[in-house]
């Protein structure tokens, strides 16, 4: 049976009903689909328990996940699987994820057992780094050679660790003078600059014995700078050991700037620092003094020699001056930004604000007028300062039923959607990501719209992320779970647009999202926080996985967000900062700089992640308010000064109109699915 035939039949029988809504057939299709899913689950369990699954196959003739079952059965037999059986499966299901993964598993098995002739008979060159290096070893085992430029240079220049499979090829390259000490040090230096600790140890092992200590000390400086600094006084005073000491000093400055300066003073008696090394160290000390807003931070940053300045030191010179309300120094710092930095919307906005503070409104107004035409946090703020409507240009993503059918029939999207229907989010995303990488731009957009219409919102959000695709606001800012979001928000005194913005910023609508910090679900709650909130609210909650249920997550998340808001008189911008960084951090910042105007306070937030998060949430609040009402509450209204009371907007709260400058400044942009667009709606 060809691959096209089962997909075509499946599409006509099932997907045409599911996606194109032939309502009369839906009940029968739903029953048949559920029967197939039950059979698939039974077959999958049979494979996992090494039982025959073929009894279920009669019900799965054109089920989209049939190749998954076949691939898993073959994977369980990988050691005995003949090349002909593998190639037959790949031919039956070409360009599919199950075939790609079975093919790789088979090759890795043959590589592990050094069956290189079998490996080479099946291997096809591609982008897989591990298989590429195994193929090089296979070639060498057959008496072949390696060409550095063609076979290894691209891998060598990447800023990530090489697979262990590359060891044989690298050893051969060293023995045959293709890889020398200079190349090893170049890669080590790149790893140090990028902070890629894991890259250094394997490289150090290939250095001559006399040079390994220097590489190991560079690794130690990256890994744990404080102990490295204690030992640095015993190191030789050569270029590589001075580099290790500089790395340790600059990294320690992040944790303890005063302690790092003490170590620097002591090491000055041992190392003969170059001017460049002194400049790098001074820049690090000034930068981390700045993030602590020390009294001498501004002077340190301003006094850095040009050769020692970086984008980070120039940026923080502005932030420290703003925190001190030193407008003249702030303008000087803004003038010192790099050309590329000065193009950024944040710095253009802050320049306009500083110029206004210096009574140079004539220079500020053109900057604000230009910014007001941009759909971002700073553009919305600029529109508020100049009493302009918000500029949001909506683009429609037109459907193409025939092209969508081809995506489902030929490109594997049917498998992605079916995994999702089975509740297997990880498998669904793997299929989706594999498929998306094979699509044209137009096909990718169609797939995103298809995912959006099927309620798989996070796939649409991530697929539409650049250029003009940012104008697909309906797909990128879905009004998902609207009744629940509205109820939960109103029950906790929150603005639904703000709740939506938090969800969008936290998880981008991935319901089973789990962060590296162990936060769960749509609103990214820590299990301990969720348990505490649930207990206080009388909401059923038993385990962390409960947070993967959208209803539970939103119910608890809105209550926690409301608790954050109550700490700051309801202010959304401060509560958003606390939601991201924790209330303890926000309390510290307010104690130091609470007198600042909100936009300047946001600019002074030490954590880059939190600064950008607050700006993103406030911008998303505008977009979601527009989507809900056809107009949007002014960002300025969401920025009460610290200590002032704030109440969530109501149905009758005045909102700003939305226009698209690309069409007509007087033509309102009505948001898709907005419940109303009349004044005051």
C-alpha atoms as one frame of an Amber mdcrd trajectory, in Angstrom:
protein
   0.000   0.000   0.000   1.426   3.419  -0.893   1.805   6.133   1.706  -0.457
   8.580  -0.136  -3.459   6.274  -0.272  -4.091   5.823   3.498  -3.540   9.507
   4.135  -5.882  10.493   1.343  -8.614   8.152   2.557  -8.098   9.301   6.134
  -8.349  12.939   5.106 -11.548  12.453   3.133 -13.158  10.251   5.764 -12.054
  11.939   8.971 -10.325  15.286   8.579 -12.781  16.662   6.064 -15.462  16.160
   8.696 -13.361  17.356  11.598 -11.845  20.466  10.041 -14.393  21.429   7.410
 -17.349  20.725   9.711 -19.668  18.527   7.675 -21.998  18.526  10.623 -24.210
  15.630   9.618 -21.306  13.175   9.631 -19.674  14.342  12.848 -21.273  11.873
  15.303 -20.334   8.818  13.210 -16.819  10.109  12.579 -16.334  10.867  16.264
 -17.323   7.304  17.190 -15.035   5.827  14.545 -12.164   8.071  15.591 -12.511
   7.060  19.230 -12.622   3.379  18.231  -9.379   3.829  16.322  -7.761   5.598
  19.246  -8.681   2.827  21.621  -7.258   0.280  19.200  -4.095   2.342  18.860
  -3.640   2.477  22.638  -4.100  -1.271  22.905  -1.630  -1.869  20.087   0.901
   0.477  21.682   0.589  -1.335  25.007   1.043  -4.664  23.260   4.297  -3.491
  21.681   5.564  -2.166  25.008   4.892  -5.572  26.592   6.393  -7.489  23.659
   3.044  -8.912  22.525   1.663  -9.149  19.009  -0.288  -6.019  18.109  -1.468
  -7.161  14.696  -4.904  -8.111  16.037  -5.650  -4.418  16.326  -4.302  -3.573
  12.869  -7.564  -4.316  11.097  -9.053  -1.210  12.709  -6.036   0.963  11.874
  -5.688   0.591   8.132  -5.561   4.314   7.455  -5.092   5.691  10.960  -2.435
   8.454  10.867  -0.330   6.972  13.684  -0.039   3.536  12.089   3.613   4.179
  11.076   4.386   4.987  14.716   3.298   1.488  15.745   5.303  -0.124  12.968
   8.389   1.957  13.847   8.185   1.067  17.522   7.859  -2.615  16.781  10.901
  -2.453  14.519  12.837  -0.414  17.068  12.269  -3.133  19.643  13.954  -5.513
  17.193  16.676  -3.088  16.140  19.643  -5.409  16.733  18.171  -8.074  14.417
  16.548  -5.712  11.922  17.889  -6.337   8.441  18.858  -3.366   6.265  16.252
  -4.450   3.728  13.453  -4.247   6.340  14.627  -0.838   7.456  14.798   0.476
   3.910  11.377  -0.950   3.135   9.859   0.950   6.042  11.612   4.170   5.030
  10.373   3.712   1.474   6.809   3.166   2.690   6.883   6.238   4.932   9.435
   8.603   3.353  10.115  11.987   4.920   8.238  11.105   8.099   9.439  11.461
  11.672   8.925   7.741  12.507  11.095   6.799   9.522  13.779   9.351  10.369
  13.974   8.173  13.970  14.011   4.470  13.127  16.731   5.114  10.546  18.860
   6.935  13.118  18.287   4.315  15.820  19.401   1.583  13.414  22.544   3.497
  12.423  23.444   4.228  16.048  23.057   0.555  16.898  25.410  -0.437  14.060
  27.880   2.268  15.075  27.868   1.079  18.687  28.745  -2.419  17.471  31.283
  -1.114  14.927  29.422  -2.752  12.045  30.702  -0.129   9.679  29.948  -1.845
   6.378  26.267  -2.115   7.314  26.354   1.481   8.529  27.776   2.841   5.287
  25.357   0.798   3.206  22.409   2.618   4.767  23.804   6.016   5.827  22.730
   9.091   3.869  24.590  12.334   4.530  22.501  14.964   6.295  22.508  17.492
   9.094  22.728  15.070  12.022  26.079  15.812  13.720  26.333  12.509  15.575
  25.681  10.371  12.507  28.062  12.511  10.465  30.901  11.780  12.884  30.060
   8.082  12.963  30.210   8.123   9.171  33.692   9.636   9.347  34.796   6.856
  11.693  33.255   4.308   9.350  35.213   5.805   6.454  38.445   5.668   8.445
  37.824   2.046   9.397  37.648   1.222   5.703  41.019   2.883   5.085  39.695
   6.252   3.989  40.817   9.728   5.042  39.282  12.982   6.274  39.354  16.414
   4.678  39.325  19.043   7.423  37.522  21.763   5.471  34.856  19.479   4.043
  34.327  17.098   6.938  35.074  18.845  10.251  35.566  22.593   9.965  31.868
  23.509  10.188  31.400  21.340  13.274  34.580  22.688  14.819  33.442  26.289
  14.489  30.108  25.728  16.246  29.748  27.065  19.785  28.445  23.853  21.321
  30.098  20.626  22.487  30.909  18.076  19.832  29.223  14.659  20.068  31.341
  11.897  21.560  30.975  10.197  18.187  33.456  12.747  16.808  36.307  11.537
  19.022  37.703   9.050  16.520  37.703  11.619  13.714  39.368  14.225  15.927
  42.020  11.762  17.081  42.787  10.927  13.473  42.943  14.619  12.609  45.481
  15.218  15.393  47.605  12.259  14.372  47.616  13.446  10.770  48.405  17.098
  11.611  45.009  18.440  10.534  44.117  19.510  14.070  46.914  21.279  15.917
  47.353  23.067  19.231  46.500  26.442  17.711  43.089  25.193  16.553  42.448
  23.649  19.975  43.184  26.930  21.728  41.042  28.883  19.280  38.086  26.681
  20.161  38.853  26.900  23.884  39.018  30.688  23.672  35.671  30.793  21.879
  34.184  28.545  24.546  35.475  30.799  27.325  34.119  33.923  25.639  30.724
  32.239  25.197  30.760  30.827  28.738  30.456  27.252  27.394  32.105  25.359
  30.224  31.206  21.895  28.905  33.275  22.465  25.767  36.588  22.996  27.534
  37.401  19.699  29.296  37.324  17.499  26.158  39.515  20.029  24.362  41.972
  20.292  27.247  42.541  16.533  27.133  43.833  16.855  23.564  46.350  19.583
  24.378  49.988  18.771  25.036  50.478  17.872  28.712  52.320  21.098  29.460
  49.395  23.235  28.252  46.543  21.392  29.951  46.805  23.182  33.329  46.092
  26.550  31.721  42.976  25.202  30.002  41.806  23.512  33.193  42.274  26.770
  35.108  40.172  28.602  32.526  37.466  26.008  33.110  37.812  26.431  36.885
  37.471  30.217  36.525  34.203  29.738  34.645  32.873  27.061  36.963  33.668
  28.531  40.380  35.573  31.826  40.315  36.056  32.360  44.065  38.309  29.319
  44.664  40.101  30.037  41.389  40.975  33.537  42.611  42.403  32.126  45.827
  44.764  29.952  43.807  45.561  32.499  41.086  48.478  33.957  43.018  50.369
  30.699  42.434  49.779  30.609  38.680  52.445  31.580  36.143  52.286  35.152
  34.853  51.655  34.304  31.216  48.926  35.276  28.773  46.695  32.238  29.297
  46.847  32.306  33.077  46.167  36.039  33.109  43.149  35.273  30.916  41.958
  32.732  33.476  42.397  35.301  36.246  40.474  37.932  34.265  37.635  35.458
  33.697  37.522  34.625  37.408  37.532  38.306  38.408  34.801  39.316  35.968
  32.575  36.397  36.923  33.114  36.907  40.633  32.174  40.572  40.220  28.611
  39.414  39.426  28.369  37.763  42.829  30.530  39.983  45.007  31.914  43.091
  43.323  33.701  44.320  46.446  35.319  40.943  47.036  36.414  40.766  43.408
  38.059  44.180  43.700  39.958  43.030  46.782  41.234  39.992  44.873  42.221
  42.242  41.980  44.285  44.445  44.225  46.120  41.411  45.616  46.701  39.857
  42.201  48.082  43.138  40.902  51.283  42.273  42.768  51.548  38.978  40.880
  50.277  39.612  37.350  51.601  42.195  34.932  48.206  43.113  33.457  47.989
  44.533  29.952  45.961  47.681  29.275  43.252  45.581  27.587  43.050  43.254
  30.590  42.792  46.172  33.005  40.055  47.691  30.869  38.046  44.458  30.783
  38.294  44.094  34.547  37.361  47.735  35.139  34.350  47.361  32.848  33.139
  44.308  34.765  33.532  46.045  38.120  31.740  49.146  36.872  28.930  47.091
  35.347  28.160  45.118  38.466  28.453  48.181  40.664  25.865  49.667  38.322
  23.431  46.780  38.685  23.631  47.359  42.436  23.183  51.131  41.870  26.225
  51.980  43.982  26.950  55.664  44.458  30.094  55.580  42.325  28.603  53.486
  39.514  27.835  56.348  37.135  31.325  57.812  37.392  32.948  54.419  36.929
  30.950  53.790  33.769  31.573  57.253  32.354  35.318  57.004  33.045  35.826
  53.727  31.198  38.181  54.083  28.232  36.433  53.633  24.865  38.239  50.342
  24.244  36.778  48.867  27.454  33.189  49.889  26.822  30.610  47.326  25.777
  26.942  47.491  24.924  26.229  46.395  28.490  28.301  49.149  30.120  26.827
  51.800  27.805  23.304  50.587  28.531  23.808  50.582  32.282  25.293  54.057
  32.204  21.874  55.203  30.966  19.952  53.183  33.548  22.011  54.443  36.478
  21.650  58.061  35.352  17.872  57.630  35.013  17.677  56.047  38.460  19.477
  59.108  39.847  17.173  61.459  37.881  20.328  63.063  36.481  18.885  64.100
  33.142  22.040  65.727  31.802  24.090  62.622  32.569  21.327  60.454  31.117
  21.409  62.344  27.815  25.194  62.065  27.680  24.879  58.342  28.282  22.230
  58.040  25.583  24.545  59.862  23.196  27.275  57.336  24.020  25.187  54.316
  23.014  26.307  52.412  19.948  24.639  53.178  16.645  22.783  49.881  16.778
  21.596  50.468  20.343  20.248  53.897  19.463  17.859  52.277  16.973  16.152
  50.278  19.726  12.669  51.465  20.680  13.480  51.576  24.407  16.378  53.989
  23.982  14.510  56.145  21.469  11.656  56.454  23.941  13.925  57.211  26.885
  15.783  59.824  24.847  12.489  61.584  24.149  11.538  61.448  27.834  14.918
  62.815  28.918  14.719  65.605  26.358  11.342  66.583  27.777  12.834  66.634
  31.266  15.452  69.037  29.945  12.713  71.264  28.425  13.798  70.349  24.900
  10.321  69.403  23.726  11.029  70.426  20.161  13.574  67.626  19.902  11.448
  65.135  21.812   8.216  65.458  19.817   9.486  64.034  16.497  10.911  61.026
  18.356   7.621  60.407  20.127   5.627  60.919  16.937   7.675  58.273  15.124
   7.484  55.845  18.028   3.715  56.289  18.284   3.424  54.490  14.950   4.892
  51.278  16.399   2.937  48.474  18.077   5.097  47.844  21.133   5.250  48.989
  24.759   7.303  52.077  24.006   5.228  52.927  20.952   2.069  52.760  23.058
   3.669  54.969  25.725   4.728  57.473  23.071   1.155  57.548  21.754  -0.049
  58.314  25.287   2.412  61.202  25.659   1.322  62.710  22.331  -2.401  61.918
  22.715  -2.409  59.734  19.608  -4.397  56.537  18.942  -2.524  53.273  19.091
  -1.023  52.005  15.844  -1.874  48.354  15.257  -2.040  47.024  11.717  -4.070
  43.846  11.527  -3.440  41.321   8.771  -5.863  38.567   7.835  -4.528  35.065
   7.324  -6.658  33.648   4.529  -7.487  29.960   4.554  -6.782  27.668   1.617
  -8.735  24.422   1.999  -6.918  22.597  -0.794  -3.485  23.543   0.524  -4.508
  22.576   4.058  -5.613  19.176   2.787  -2.200  18.700   1.205  -0.509  19.572
   4.491  -2.540  16.926   6.268  -2.213  14.301   3.543   1.434  14.717   2.607
   3.345  16.477   5.364   2.517  14.666   8.586   0.325  17.248  10.272  -2.343
  14.575  10.667   0.001  12.724  13.035   0.694  15.869  15.041  -3.009  16.611
  15.482  -3.788  13.004  16.346  -1.086  12.844  19.033  -2.621  15.993  20.492
  -6.082  14.437  20.458  -4.627  11.518  22.423  -3.352  13.936  25.073   0.295
  13.333  24.174   1.502  16.928  24.002   5.213  16.149  23.753   4.763  13.730
  20.865   2.395  16.147  19.163   4.929  18.968  19.348   7.716  16.726  18.064
   5.677  15.814  15.001   4.657  19.430  14.521   8.210  20.754  14.770   9.526
  18.129  12.360   6.787  18.941   9.866   7.159  22.702  10.161  10.845  22.478
   9.320   9.920  21.035   5.923   7.333  23.628   4.925   7.574  26.761   2.841
   6.740  30.103   4.429   3.220  30.062   3.010   2.638  26.469   4.096   3.890
  27.286   7.588   1.399  30.122   7.854  -1.437  27.880   6.720  -0.400  25.259
   9.262  -0.371  27.904  11.981  -3.869  29.040  11.077  -5.045  25.431  10.988
  -3.617  24.896  14.487  -5.298  28.082  15.674  -8.693  27.023  14.337  -8.288
  23.640  16.001  -7.527  25.290  19.349  -3.826  24.371  19.355  -2.945  27.957
  20.111   0.691  27.686  21.154   1.685  26.245  17.751   0.205  29.279  16.020
   1.967  31.641  18.417   5.387  30.108  17.821   4.957  29.586  14.089   4.071
  33.245  13.431   6.976  35.079  14.984   8.762  37.289  12.502   8.334  40.060
   9.975   4.843  40.738   8.694   3.632  37.598  10.493   3.565  39.679  13.673
   0.453  41.354  12.250  -1.610  38.156  12.498  -3.022  39.254  15.817  -5.985
  36.906  15.832  -3.741  33.842  15.677  -0.928  35.243  17.843  -3.195  36.529
  20.628  -6.018  34.004  20.830  -9.066  34.668  22.987  -8.889  31.136  24.325
 -10.954  30.009  27.313 -12.663  33.390  27.247 -15.616  32.616  29.558 -13.296
  31.158  32.160 -10.733  33.962  31.896 -13.455  36.542  32.302 -15.051  34.765
  35.278 -11.763  34.148  37.077 -10.592  37.714  36.449 -13.796  39.340  37.636
 -13.907  37.077  40.700 -10.436  38.272  41.717 -10.758  41.926  40.703  -8.476
  41.646  37.687  -8.768  43.036  34.182  -9.293  40.079  31.800  -6.925  41.690
  29.270  -4.171  41.648  31.895  -4.893  38.024  32.791  -4.687  37.144  29.112
  -1.401  39.045  28.821   0.109  37.132  31.736  -0.900  33.785  30.213   0.496
  34.790  26.830   3.782  35.992  28.332   4.184  33.050  30.700   3.374  30.024
  28.555   2.296  31.243  25.104  -0.708  28.938  25.661   1.240  25.690  26.175
  -1.054  24.025  28.682   1.515  21.448  29.785   4.417  23.910  29.939   6.983
  23.226  32.648   9.877  25.611  33.168  13.416  24.976  34.361  12.326  26.630
  37.638   9.595  23.953  37.978   6.683  26.269  37.186   3.660  24.582  35.628
   0.941  25.289  33.128  -0.633  28.295  31.480   0.177  30.808  34.217   3.411
  29.061  35.232   2.751  28.460  38.918   5.185  26.853  41.320   3.591  23.831
  43.016   4.207  25.255  46.510   2.587  28.549  45.531  -0.351  26.725  43.956
  -0.841  24.604  47.085  -0.841  27.678  49.310  -3.297  29.570  47.112  -5.544
  26.521  46.707  -5.728  25.993  50.444  -6.694  29.601  51.062  -9.294  29.592
  48.287 -10.738  26.153  48.959  -9.856  24.918  45.454  -9.209  21.223  44.899
  -5.508  20.649  44.298  -3.567  17.455  44.965  -0.362  17.432  42.942   1.755
  19.518  40.607   0.348  17.812  37.501  -3.065  19.283  38.361  -1.626  22.574
  37.112  -1.591  21.174  33.587  -5.393  21.435  33.661  -6.268  24.869  32.313
  -9.278  25.375  34.579  -7.249  24.705  37.725  -4.272  26.726  36.565  -6.273
  29.826  35.672  -8.324  29.647  38.868  -5.170  29.524  40.998  -3.105  31.823
  38.792  -5.605  34.664  38.854  -5.845  34.424  42.629  -2.079  34.576  42.978
  -1.874  37.491  40.539  -4.572  39.252  42.544  -2.517  38.733  45.697   0.460
  40.369  44.006  -1.722  43.266  42.876  -3.065  43.831  46.391   0.507  44.383
  47.638   0.876  47.382  45.317  -2.525  49.079  45.469  -3.594  47.124  42.389
  -0.835  48.454  40.081  -0.514  46.010  37.154   3.065  46.968  36.314   4.370
  46.317  39.827   2.293  43.177  40.258   3.615  41.887  36.923   7.176  42.513
  38.101   6.443  40.649  41.332   4.805  37.785  39.448   8.015  37.354  37.480
  10.797  38.190  39.950   9.035  37.611  43.266   7.683  40.253  45.667  10.892
  40.268  47.712  12.946  41.601  44.803  10.312  44.224  43.947  10.205  45.398
  47.564  13.985  45.923  47.500  13.801  47.922  44.297  10.936  50.052  45.586
  12.810  50.797  48.801  15.683  52.156  46.720  13.907  53.786  43.770  10.196
  53.846  44.507  10.070  57.599  43.936  10.782  57.197  40.217   8.077  57.598
  37.607   6.917  54.133  36.497   8.574  54.133  33.064  11.897  55.166  34.580
  11.492  52.612  37.350  10.934  49.869  34.770  14.116  50.988  33.005  15.995
  50.640  36.305  14.880  47.061  37.075  18.168  45.158  37.488  16.904  41.881
  36.012  16.826  41.971  32.213  14.228  39.215  32.155  11.891  41.154  34.449
  12.355  44.468  32.611  11.411  42.844  29.339   8.642  40.826  30.952   6.905
  43.898  32.373   7.128  45.711  29.040   5.845  42.642  27.216   2.899  42.088
  29.581   1.823  45.716  29.348   2.005  45.654  25.552   0.081  42.373  25.450
  -2.539  43.937  27.727  -3.162  46.607  25.089  -3.502  44.023  22.346  -5.827
  41.801  24.355  -7.932  44.778  25.458  -8.297  45.700  21.800  -9.224  42.121
  20.945 -11.852  42.092  23.679 -13.335  45.569  23.185 -12.271  46.950  19.819
 -10.388  49.700  21.680  -7.716  49.611  24.374  -7.107  51.091  27.797  -4.134
  53.454  27.709  -0.864  51.960  28.922  -0.373  55.093  31.001  -3.550  54.206
  32.891  -1.934  50.898  33.893   1.098  52.743  35.285  -0.012  54.487  38.481
   2.866  55.803  40.547   3.914  53.668  43.471   1.480  54.218  46.326  -1.401
  55.413  44.187  -4.580  53.331  44.041  -5.528  51.498  40.878  -8.760  49.763
  39.945  -9.310  47.388  37.065 -11.115  49.023  34.119 -14.777  48.295  33.661
 -17.035  47.996  30.670 -17.614  51.759  30.608 -13.983  52.817  31.141 -12.809
  55.097  28.295 -10.503  53.362  25.867  -8.275  54.557  23.039  -9.016  53.939
  19.360  -6.742  51.779  17.248  -5.626  52.848  13.765  -3.278  51.498  11.128
  -0.895  54.170   9.797  -0.261  52.026   6.731  -3.815  52.592   5.549  -5.257
  55.766   7.025  -4.671  57.537  10.313  -8.413  58.012  10.533  -9.405  54.427
   9.850 -10.034  52.448  13.014  -8.713  48.905  13.189 -11.422  46.646  14.550
  -9.990  43.658  16.339 -11.192  40.227  15.187 -13.726  38.793  17.649 -13.971
  42.063  19.601 -17.188  42.077  21.562 -17.797  45.742  20.839 -16.132  48.731
  19.234 -18.345  51.615  20.293 -16.922  54.406  22.477 -16.654  53.308  26.064
 -17.072  49.627  25.208
